[in-house]
Amino acid sequence: MTVSVESFPRDNLDEGVQLYRAVFNEPPWNDDWTDETARRRLSQILETSGYRGYGASVRGELVGLVMGNLEVMADRRVIEVEILGELIGIAWPFINCLQEADSVRPPASSGEHVPENGLHYSLYLHLPL
């Protein structure tokens, strides 16, 4: 499986909205987000001063986002989980990209990662079949 990690520009809002809904309407959050809710929350991040974001794609489909501003970059990572067996295939390109941009330490076991500033995050994956 080939994972492509590229900058996620502000004008990619619609694609991000679909991923945000898919992530937050499923466990562990089980929210009831509409397109409007996801658009509002994602727009808040995209419009923040110092915004930086990366999107991971598999076969042309967006499967993950890492975004935030330069001060709190490690606090906004969203990737949908569907196939846990493919975690490392998706995680490494993201982690490599983040290490270059944000000095994130290498991943710990089980998809858990601790950035230099001590904020904890986990990778949640969604892979198109």
N, C-alpha and C positions, 0 to 999 in steps of 0.2 A: 504494500500500500504506500502510495506517495502522498506525503503531506506537504502542502504549500503554505508557508507563513509569509504574509505580506502586511504592509501597513494597512490599517483600517481607517480610511478617510471619513470625514464627517458626512460626506454626501452619500454614504452607503447605509443610511439610516433604515430604509425599508428592509434590507436583508438582515440587519441586526435586530430589528423588531421581531421578525419571525423566530430567530434563534432565542431571543429573550423570552418570548411567550412559551416556547417549547421547554426551556429550562425551568422557568419558575412556576409553570402550571403542573409540573411533575414532582414526585418525591425528591428530596425531602421537604420542599417548600409547600407544594400542593396549593399554590395561590390560584386565583381565578382572574388572571390578567387578560384584559382585552388588548387589541392593537393600540388603542388610545393610551392605556396604562403603560404598556411597554414603550411606546413612542415617547411619552413624557419622561419616563425614568432614563431612558437611553439618551434622549436629547440633553438632559441635565449634565450627563457625563461628557457628551460630545462638545457641548458649548463651554465647558470649563476652560479657563485660561491654562495654558501649558498642556492641553490634551495630547495624549499619545495613545494610540491603539494599534493592535495587531489582530488579524483574523487568520484562522487556520482553515484551509479548505481541503477536502478529499474529493477527487473527481469533479471539481468545480462547485461543490456544495459547501457552504459555510458550516463548519462544525464546532467552532470555538472562537471566543473573543477574549482578549486580554486588553483592558483599557483603564484609563484613569488620567490623572495629571502627573506631572513629574514629581510632585511632593508625595502623593499617595498611590503611586503606580502599583505597588504590591497589594493594594487593598481591593482591586477590581479585576477579578479573573472569573470568567464564566465559560464553562465548557459543558455540554450536555452529556450525560452518561447513558449509554445504551449497551455497548459491548466492552466490558471490562478487560477482556483478553487483549484488546488492542491499545491499552493505555499507553504503553511506552512508545509505540509508533507515533502517536499524536503528541505525547508529552515532550519528547526530546526536541523536536523542532521549535516548539514554543519556548522551552527552557533555554535552548541555545540563543534564541532571539532575545529573550529577556536578559540573559547573562550579559550579552553584548551591550544592551541598552541600559540596564538597571542594576547591574552587579548583584544578581540573585545567585545564591549558592546552588550547587548541584542538587537534584532531587533526592529526597529521602525515600524510604520504601513506601509501597502502597499508594503512590501518586501524591504523597503529601510533600509540601515544600515550605521552607522557611526562608523568606528574604532576609537580607542583611539587617533591616530595621526591626526584625522580630515578628512582624505580622504573619499570621499563619493563613494558608489557603490550600485548597485541594483542587485537583483538576477533575472536572466532570465532563465526560465525553459523549458525543453523539456521532455515530459513524453511519453514513449512507450505505445501504446494502447493494 
